[in-house]
Amino acid sequence: MSNAKIKITNKLRAEQLAILEKTYAGAMPELIFNSTFELLISVILSAQCTDKRVNIVTETLFKIANTPEQFISLGQSKLEELIKPCGFYHMKAKHIMATCQKLVDEFNSEVPTTFDELVKLPGVGRKTANVVTSVAFKTPAIAVDTHVFRIANRLQLATGNTPVEVELGLQKIIPREKWSDAHHWLIWHGRRICKARQPLCNECPLNQCCPSSKNDSN
């Protein structure tokens, strides 16, 4: 049974955020990359795939190709072969090849710096664009992946039926200068404690202020 006795207030949300910040201070992306372009490719590959698996794939991939021109020269069939362990490799390869061509044709082979330009690249949605602008260009952003979506709704930090609704809700309650850091707090909490199927409520530093806690002591 959930901890329904908890009343959701701005004070409670501030407490939740303070605990997350203290617990995951300094949290950084787990993807391994050496350039903004490598980050972009890694985030595209990470859709419905773990960062650990993406890192294994890109360790080999980026030794073979790490610029838009090199990816184009590689060809889609070879790219599919290299990224197959990431899943959905046909579509991902198609998007990556089209994105590389667009970068060469329209952006002088450079990754664009703005959200609006990034989301025009094939296979780049709000989450990917927010990650790139946040991590590479230090622009405050909250990328809502499955972990952020789940944790925000469970804590009722921001509730919504779509990632966009949750993103906008989080933007309202989190100071702008902490958006990018909060994104990582929520991801790390989702990966380590508040898992999708079996959340570790008894180990959670938030269980006393979480309306979804299943800790028997609540």
GIURQUI-V476659 format. One record per residue. RES is the residue in one small letter. PSI is psi in whole degrees, 0 to 359 (NA if undefined). OMEGA is omega in whole degrees, 0 to 359 (999 if undefined). D_LAST is the distance of its C-alpha to the last C-alpha in Angstrom with 1 decimal. Layout:
res:psi:omega:d_last
RES:PSI:OMEGA:D_LAST
RES:PSI:OMEGA:D_LAST
This chain:
res:psi:omega:d_last
m:140:181:9.6
s:164:182:8.7
n:67:189:6.3
a:346:182:9.4
k:344:181:8.9
i:130:178:9.7
k:128:182:13.5
i:115:179:15.6
t:168:176:18.2
n:327:178:20.7
k:318:179:19.2
l:317:180:15.9
r:321:178:18.0
a:322:178:20.0
e:316:179:17.1
q:314:181:16.1
l:322:179:19.8
a:320:178:20.3
i:317:178:17.8
l:317:181:19.5
e:317:180:22.8
k:319:184:22.2
t:321:187:20.9
y:29:179:23.6
a:132:179:26.4
g:5:180:29.7
a:137:183:28.5
m:166:177:31.7
p:146:178:32.8
e:347:176:33.0
l:142:180:36.2
i:124:183:39.4
f:158:181:42.3
n:5:178:45.3
s:165:178:46.3
t:322:178:45.0
f:316:178:46.7
e:322:177:45.0
l:313:180:41.6
l:311:180:42.5
i:318:181:43.5
s:319:181:40.4
v:322:176:38.1
i:317:180:40.1
l:335:186:39.8
s:352:178:36.1
a:121:180:35.5
q:39:179:33.5
c:149:180:34.2
t:151:177:32.4
d:325:180:33.7
k:315:180:34.5
r:320:178:36.8
v:317:181:38.4
n:324:178:39.2
i:317:181:40.9
v:314:185:43.0
t:340:176:43.9
e:321:176:44.9
t:316:185:47.9
l:312:186:48.2
f:346:172:48.6
k:336:181:51.3
i:320:181:53.3
a:130:177:52.6
n:23:171:50.8
t:158:178:52.8
p:318:181:53.2
e:320:180:56.8
q:324:177:56.0
f:318:179:53.5
i:317:179:56.1
s:329:180:58.6
l:318:180:56.3
g:151:186:56.2
q:320:182:53.5
s:315:179:54.2
k:322:178:53.9
l:317:178:50.7
e:318:180:49.2
e:319:183:50.1
l:328:185:48.4
i:5:184:45.1
k:321:180:44.8
p:343:180:41.8
c:350:181:39.7
g:156:180:40.0
f:39:191:41.6
y:332:178:44.5
h:308:183:47.2
m:318:180:45.5
k:317:179:44.2
a:319:179:47.7
k:314:180:49.3
h:318:181:47.1
i:317:180:47.7
m:317:180:51.4
a:322:178:51.6
t:316:179:49.6
c:319:179:51.9
q:320:180:54.9
k:322:177:53.6
l:318:179:52.9
v:315:186:56.5
d:324:190:58.1
e:344:186:56.3
f:22:177:54.6
n:36:178:57.0
s:13:178:54.7
e:147:176:52.0
v:127:181:48.5
p:152:188:48.3
t:349:184:46.2
t:152:179:44.9
f:313:185:42.1
d:325:178:44.7
e:322:181:47.1
l:318:183:44.6
v:353:175:43.3
k:350:178:46.9
l:140:180:47.0
p:130:178:46.7
g:4:180:43.3
v:111:178:41.7
g:193:183:39.0
r:317:183:36.7
k:310:181:34.4
t:316:180:37.3
a:319:179:39.1
n:320:178:36.1
v:313:183:35.6
v:314:180:39.4
t:324:181:39.8
s:307:187:36.8
v:314:185:37.5
a:322:188:41.3
f:5:174:42.2
k:33:175:39.4
t:126:181:38.9
p:129:180:35.4
a:153:175:33.8
i:104:178:30.5
a:124:183:31.2
v:100:173:28.7
d:192:183:28.6
t:325:180:26.3
h:311:180:23.7
v:318:180:23.8
f:314:182:23.8
r:312:184:20.7
i:317:180:18.6
a:319:179:19.9
n:320:181:19.0
r:319:179:15.4
l:345:187:14.7
q:31:170:17.0
l:316:175:19.2
a:125:182:22.0
t:150:179:22.1
g:161:180:25.1
n:350:180:26.9
t:156:177:29.2
p:325:180:29.2
v:317:179:31.5
e:316:180:29.2
v:319:178:26.4
e:313:181:28.9
l:323:178:30.2
g:317:179:26.7
l:323:179:25.9
q:330:182:29.3
k:329:187:28.6
i:346:180:25.5
i:130:177:26.5
p:139:186:29.6
r:322:183:32.5
e:349:179:33.3
k:3:182:29.9
w:309:185:30.0
s:318:178:31.4
d:317:181:29.1
a:325:175:25.9
h:315:181:27.2
h:324:177:27.1
w:313:184:23.7
l:320:179:22.2
i:311:182:24.5
w:322:179:23.7
h:320:179:19.9
g:324:181:20.6
r:326:189:22.9
r:328:185:21.0
i:300:188:17.3
c:67:185:16.4
k:160:187:19.0
a:310:187:20.2
r:324:182:19.8
q:77:179:17.4
p:140:182:15.1
l:67:186:14.0
c:323:182:10.3
n:342:179:10.1
e:0:190:13.1
c:128:178:12.3
p:350:182:13.0
l:4:191:11.5
n:335:180:8.0
q:347:180:6.9
c:26:180:9.5
c:121:181:9.6
p:347:181:9.8
s:4:184:10.3
s:135:178:7.6
k:16:177:7.6
n:125:184:5.7
d:338:183:5.5
s:350:181:3.8
n:NA:999:0.0
